[in-house]
Amino acid sequence: MRTKQNWPLVIEEFDKSGLSKVSFCKDRGISYQSFMMHFKRSQEDHSTGFRQIAFGGNVKIDERIDFYFPDGRQISFPISVPKEIIRFLVS
């Protein structure tokens, strides 16, 4: 049985494993439902209410698209993010 303080390490192990979530859980004897609950929590940024979205591909840090809102807020995306997704997120 895993405790709360182990979940960040479990999520990090999953990120490095290259396995699907189902395979990772099965290999380690972890409840898929518990894993998914903690995985989703690990993707949330509670200070802003935004969630982190991971996109594949090798993107250099300076290859970004910046979007500026009229009220001064700014959001930045890796250049590999499809335009349709950016359009959806900023609309």
N, CA and C atoms as an extended XYZ file, in Angstrom:
273
Properties=species:S:1:pos:R:3:atomname:S:1:resname:S:1:resid:I:1 pbc="F F F"
N         0.845       -1.188        0.000 N   MET     1
C         0.000        0.000        0.000 CA  MET     1
C         0.885        1.243        0.000 C   MET     1
N         0.502        2.219       -0.779 N   ARG     2
C         1.271        3.458       -0.887 CA  ARG     2
C         0.594        4.553       -0.071 C   ARG     2
N         1.426        5.452        0.444 N   THR     3
C         0.889        6.567        1.216 CA  THR     3
C         0.955        7.833        0.382 C   THR     3
N         0.303        8.898        0.859 N   LYS     4
C         0.261       10.154        0.114 CA  LYS     4
C         1.645       10.657       -0.278 C   LYS     4
N         2.580       10.599        0.629 N   GLN     5
C         3.897       11.155        0.332 CA  GLN     5
C         4.635       10.366       -0.735 C   GLN     5
N         4.183        9.171       -1.081 N   ASN     6
C         4.824        8.393       -2.136 CA  ASN     6
C         4.322        8.771       -3.534 C   ASN     6
N         3.169        9.362       -3.655 N   TRP     7
C         2.581        9.599       -4.970 CA  TRP     7
C         3.408       10.494       -5.878 C   TRP     7
N         3.999       11.572       -5.404 N   PRO     8
C         4.841       12.351       -6.322 CA  PRO     8
C         5.979       11.515       -6.920 C   PRO     8
N         6.554       10.625       -6.119 N   LEU     9
C         7.610        9.750       -6.612 CA  LEU     9
C         7.057        8.747       -7.629 C   LEU     9
N         5.869        8.212       -7.350 N   VAL    10
C         5.232        7.270       -8.273 CA  VAL    10
C         4.962        7.953       -9.609 C   VAL    10
N         4.460        9.167       -9.581 N   ILE    11
C         4.176        9.917      -10.810 CA  ILE    11
C         5.475       10.182      -11.571 C   ILE    11
N         6.527       10.519      -10.859 N   GLU    12
C         7.823       10.742      -11.501 CA  GLU    12
C         8.343        9.458      -12.144 C   GLU    12
N         8.187        8.320      -11.448 N   GLU    13
C         8.585        7.026      -12.016 CA  GLU    13
C         7.795        6.734      -13.289 C   GLU    13
N         6.490        7.028      -13.267 N   PHE    14
C         5.665        6.813      -14.448 CA  PHE    14
C         6.158        7.670      -15.614 C   PHE    14
N         6.432        8.946      -15.347 N   ASP    15
C         6.890        9.852      -16.399 CA  ASP    15
C         8.157        9.330      -17.074 C   ASP    15
N         9.033        8.713      -16.306 N   LYS    16
C        10.297        8.212      -16.842 CA  LYS    16
C        10.166        6.821      -17.463 C   LYS    16
N         9.072        6.106      -17.170 N   SER    17
C         8.949        4.710      -17.571 CA  SER    17
C         8.703        4.494      -19.061 C   SER    17
N         7.991        5.411      -19.704 N   GLY    18
C         7.641        5.205      -21.105 CA  GLY    18
C         6.491        4.235      -21.291 C   GLY    18
N         5.901        3.772      -20.197 N   LEU    19
C         4.786        2.825      -20.263 CA  LEU    19
C         3.455        3.560      -20.321 C   LEU    19
N         2.433        2.844      -20.765 N   SER    20
C         1.085        3.399      -20.670 CA  SER    20
C         0.696        3.407      -19.195 C   SER    20
N        -0.307        4.181      -18.852 N   LYS    21
C        -0.754        4.244      -17.456 CA  LYS    21
C        -1.229        2.873      -16.978 C   LYS    21
N        -1.975        2.176      -17.836 N   VAL    22
C        -2.490        0.853      -17.463 CA  VAL    22
C        -1.338       -0.119      -17.213 C   VAL    22
N        -0.369       -0.161      -18.136 N   SER    23
C         0.771       -1.072      -17.983 CA  SER    23
C         1.593       -0.736      -16.749 C   SER    23
N         1.825        0.558      -16.517 N   PHE    24
C         2.597        0.985      -15.355 CA  PHE    24
C         1.930        0.508      -14.064 C   PHE    24
N         0.614        0.726      -13.974 N   CYS    25
C        -0.118        0.330      -12.762 CA  CYS    25
C        -0.103       -1.179      -12.587 C   CYS    25
N        -0.309       -1.889      -13.672 N   LYS    26
C        -0.328       -3.359      -13.611 CA  LYS    26
C         1.036       -3.891      -13.181 C   LYS    26
N         2.122       -3.357      -13.767 N   ASP    27
C         3.482       -3.806      -13.427 CA  ASP    27
C         3.825       -3.560      -11.966 C   ASP    27
N         3.293       -2.494      -11.396 N   ARG    28
C         3.646       -2.130      -10.018 CA  ARG    28
C         2.573       -2.477       -8.992 C   ARG    28
N         1.488       -3.102       -9.443 N   GLY    29
C         0.427       -3.497       -8.513 CA  GLY    29
C        -0.292       -2.312       -7.898 C   GLY    29
N        -0.446       -1.254       -8.682 N   ILE    30
C        -1.091       -0.030       -8.209 CA  ILE    30
C        -2.522        0.006       -8.743 C   ILE    30
N        -3.453        0.442       -7.929 N   SER    31
C        -4.831        0.639       -8.383 CA  SER    31
C        -4.846        1.728       -9.451 C   SER    31
N        -5.392        1.407      -10.632 N   TYR    32
C        -5.447        2.375      -11.727 CA  TYR    32
C        -6.265        3.596      -11.320 C   TYR    32
N        -7.369        3.389      -10.628 N   GLN    33
C        -8.212        4.509      -10.216 CA  GLN    33
C        -7.464        5.446       -9.269 C   GLN    33
N        -6.742        4.883       -8.310 N   SER    34
C        -5.961        5.715       -7.382 CA  SER    34
C        -4.857        6.452       -8.122 C   SER    34
N        -4.181        5.731       -9.024 N   PHE    35
C        -3.125        6.357       -9.800 CA  PHE    35
C        -3.662        7.551      -10.585 C   PHE    35
N        -4.795        7.362      -11.272 N   MET    36
C        -5.365        8.426      -12.091 CA  MET    36
C        -5.769        9.631      -11.244 C   MET    36
N        -6.309        9.392      -10.068 N   MET    37
C        -6.691       10.492       -9.190 CA  MET    37
C        -5.449       11.326       -8.829 C   MET    37
N        -4.370       10.657       -8.447 N   HIS    38
C        -3.148       11.362       -8.065 CA  HIS    38
C        -2.440       11.954       -9.279 C   HIS    38
N        -2.509       11.276      -10.411 N   PHE    39
C        -1.906       11.797      -11.633 CA  PHE    39
C        -2.581       13.104      -12.040 C   PHE    39
N        -3.916       13.112      -12.023 N   LYS    40
C        -4.651       14.327      -12.386 CA  LYS    40
C        -4.347       15.460      -11.410 C   LYS    40
N        -4.271       15.132      -10.143 N   ARG    41
C        -3.931       16.157       -9.139 CA  ARG    41
C        -2.544       16.726       -9.385 C   ARG    41
N        -1.622       15.873       -9.822 N   SER    42
C        -0.246       16.335      -10.053 CA  SER    42
C        -0.168       17.289      -11.238 C   SER    42
N        -1.152       17.247      -12.134 N   GLN    43
C        -1.163       18.093      -13.319 CA  GLN    43
C        -1.820       19.444      -13.073 C   GLN    43
N        -2.461       19.627      -11.923 N   GLU    44
C        -3.177       20.861      -11.622 CA  GLU    44
C        -2.252       21.878      -10.964 C   GLU    44
N        -2.452       23.109      -11.305 N   ASP    45
C        -1.786       24.222      -10.631 CA  ASP    45
C        -2.860       24.906       -9.801 C   ASP    45
N        -2.877       24.621       -8.507 N   HIS    46
C        -3.950       25.108       -7.640 CA  HIS    46
C        -3.923       26.620       -7.445 C   HIS    46
N        -2.785       27.258       -7.703 N   SER    47
C        -2.718       28.701       -7.482 CA  SER    47
C        -3.462       29.473       -8.569 C   SER    47
N        -3.556       28.918       -9.777 N   THR    48
C        -4.191       29.637      -10.875 CA  THR    48
C        -5.467       28.983      -11.364 C   THR    48
N        -5.665       27.707      -11.030 N   GLY    49
C        -6.815       26.980      -11.548 CA  GLY    49
C        -6.558       26.371      -12.915 C   GLY    49
N        -5.354       26.578      -13.467 N   PHE    50
C        -5.007       25.996      -14.758 CA  PHE    50
C        -4.436       24.599      -14.565 C   PHE    50
N        -4.538       23.804      -15.610 N   ARG    51
C        -3.924       22.484      -15.603 CA  ARG    51
C        -2.781       22.465      -16.601 C   ARG    51
N        -1.758       21.700      -16.267 N   GLN    52
C        -0.641       21.544      -17.175 CA  GLN    52
C        -1.040       20.568      -18.269 C   GLN    52
N        -0.733       20.912      -19.512 N   ILE    53
C        -1.013       20.033      -20.637 CA  ILE    53
C         0.319       19.718      -21.290 C   ILE    53
N         0.622       18.433      -21.407 N   ALA    54
C         1.889       18.033      -22.011 CA  ALA    54
C         1.684       17.717      -23.486 C   ALA    54
N         2.574       18.241      -24.304 N   PHE    55
C         2.560       17.965      -25.736 CA  PHE    55
C         3.870       17.307      -26.099 C   PHE    55
N         3.813       16.343      -27.007 N   GLY    56
C         5.012       15.634      -27.422 CA  GLY    56
C         5.891       16.485      -28.316 C   GLY    56
N         7.073       15.978      -28.563 N   GLY    57
C         7.984       16.659      -29.476 CA  GLY    57
C         9.130       17.306      -28.740 C   GLY    57
N        10.195       17.502      -29.472 N   ASN    58
C        11.371       18.175      -28.922 CA  ASN    58
C        11.303       19.642      -29.303 C   ASN    58
N        11.000       20.474      -28.338 N   VAL    59
C        10.854       21.902      -28.592 CA  VAL    59
C        11.926       22.639      -27.820 C   VAL    59
N        12.639       23.520      -28.514 N   LYS    60
C        13.610       24.360      -27.831 CA  LYS    60
C        12.851       25.383      -27.002 C   LYS    60
N        13.446       25.800      -25.908 N   ILE    61
C        12.768       26.680      -24.964 CA  ILE    61
C        12.392       28.022      -25.604 C   ILE    61
N        13.152       28.474      -26.616 N   ASP    62
C        12.860       29.770      -27.213 CA  ASP    62
C        11.847       29.676      -28.354 C   ASP    62
N        11.413       28.482      -28.706 N   GLU    63
C        10.418       28.307      -29.753 CA  GLU    63
C         9.033       28.310      -29.123 C   GLU    63
N         8.478       29.515      -28.962 N   ARG    64
C         7.216       29.658      -28.256 CA  ARG    64
C         6.310       30.629      -28.991 C   ARG    64
N         5.019       30.505      -28.737 N   ILE    65
C         4.024       31.451      -29.228 CA  ILE    65
C         3.457       32.158      -28.001 C   ILE    65
N         3.551       33.466      -27.969 N   ASP    66
C         3.026       34.249      -26.850 CA  ASP    66
C         1.709       34.883      -27.263 C   ASP    66
N         0.732       34.807      -26.378 N   PHE    67
C        -0.576       35.413      -26.613 CA  PHE    67
C        -0.819       36.408      -25.488 C   PHE    67
N        -1.135       37.637      -25.850 N   TYR    68
C        -1.355       38.688      -24.869 CA  TYR    68
C        -2.838       39.045      -24.820 C   TYR    68
N        -3.407       39.010      -23.620 N   PHE    69
C        -4.798       39.383      -23.426 CA  PHE    69
C        -4.906       40.894      -23.256 C   PHE    69
N        -6.072       41.475      -23.597 N   PRO    70
C        -6.250       42.931      -23.462 CA  PRO    70
C        -6.015       43.453      -22.040 C   PRO    70
N        -6.255       42.605      -21.027 N   ASP    71
C        -6.083       43.064      -19.647 CA  ASP    71
C        -4.640       42.933      -19.148 C   ASP    71
N        -3.716       42.552      -20.052 N   GLY    72
C        -2.310       42.478      -19.679 CA  GLY    72
C        -1.801       41.081      -19.361 C   GLY    72
N        -2.706       40.128      -19.186 N   ARG    73
C        -2.253       38.759      -18.930 CA  ARG    73
C        -1.591       38.201      -20.179 C   ARG    73
N        -0.702       37.239      -19.981 N   GLN    74
C         0.014       36.627      -21.093 CA  GLN    74
C         0.013       35.118      -20.914 C   GLN    74
N        -0.052       34.397      -22.018 N   ILE    75
C         0.060       32.948      -21.984 CA  ILE    75
C         1.024       32.559      -23.096 C   ILE    75
N         1.853       31.579      -22.835 N   SER    76
C         2.891       31.182      -23.776 CA  SER    76
C         2.762       29.692      -24.066 C   SER    76
N         2.884       29.318      -25.333 N   PHE    77
C         2.760       27.929      -25.759 CA  PHE    77
C         4.005       27.507      -26.529 C   PHE    77
N         4.419       26.230      -26.394 N   PRO    78
C         5.474       25.728      -27.283 CA  PRO    78
C         4.980       25.824      -28.725 C   PRO    78
N         5.873       26.068      -29.645 N   ILE    79
C         5.491       26.250      -31.042 CA  ILE    79
C         4.878       24.982      -31.639 C   ILE    79
N         5.106       23.829      -31.000 N   SER    80
C         4.573       22.561      -31.508 CA  SER    80
C         3.085       22.368      -31.214 C   SER    80
N         2.507       23.229      -30.361 N   VAL    81
C         1.089       23.101      -30.035 CA  VAL    81
C         0.266       23.488      -31.273 C   VAL    81
N        -0.654       22.618      -31.687 N   PRO    82
C        -1.471       22.939      -32.868 CA  PRO    82
C        -2.266       24.230      -32.678 C   PRO    82
N        -2.376       25.006      -33.751 N   LYS    83
C        -3.087       26.292      -33.699 CA  LYS    83
C        -4.522       26.130      -33.210 C   LYS    83
N        -5.158       25.018      -33.559 N   GLU    84
C        -6.547       24.795      -33.155 CA  GLU    84
C        -6.671       24.729      -31.633 C   GLU    84
N        -5.687       24.115      -30.991 N   ILE    85
C        -5.713       23.998      -29.529 CA  ILE    85
C        -5.499       25.374      -28.895 C   ILE    85
N        -4.557       26.135      -29.426 N   ILE    86
C        -4.326       27.485      -28.898 CA  ILE    86
C        -5.579       28.315      -29.059 C   ILE    86
N        -6.180       28.257      -30.218 N   ARG    87
C        -7.421       29.024      -30.492 CA  ARG    87
C        -8.492       28.634      -29.477 C   ARG    87
N        -8.654       27.343      -29.219 N   PHE    88
C        -9.661       26.865      -28.270 CA  PHE    88
C        -9.370       27.365      -26.859 C   PHE    88
N        -8.110       27.274      -26.447 N   LEU    89
C        -7.745       27.645      -25.077 CA  LEU    89
C        -7.853       29.132      -24.803 C   LEU    89
N        -7.580       29.973      -25.775 N   VAL    90
C        -7.624       31.414      -25.522 CA  VAL    90
C        -8.994       32.027      -25.836 C   VAL    90
N        -9.884       31.239      -26.428 N   SER    91
C       -11.207       31.799      -26.757 CA  SER    91
C       -12.126       31.849      -25.548 C   SER    91
